[in-house]
């Protein structure tokens, strides 16, 4: 595992939705502002669950995060940042 700007990078394996959500929370807590995170994966891979975890960490209601397949481009806003997924 390597570190880039204080954020770990590498391969992460998740066994379930809770693990994916928790990874998102950990990632979100490392963000300082201005980062761009690109997610790539097949339908059902857990991208939205990861973003929900990030949302919780940056004080955005995770219920505002929806799959871009269902609701493309709808941003969610929190007290400090906007999150587009």
C-alpha positions, 0 to 999 in steps of 0.5 A: 500500500502506498500513500499519496498526499496522506491518502492510502492508495492500492487495492482494497478488498471488501467482503460486503456493503458494510466494509465498502461503506466503512472504506468510504468513511475512512477515505472521506476523513482523509479528504481536505478539499479539492480532490477528484476521485474517479471510480470505475467498475461494473454495475453493482460493484459498490461504487455508490455504497463507497460514495455514501461512506464518503458522504457521511464522513464529510457531513452530507446525508448519505440518503442524498447519494443516489446511483448515477445510473438511476439519477445521473448528475444530481449533486448532494450538498453538505455544510462544507462541500458539494458532492457530485456522484 
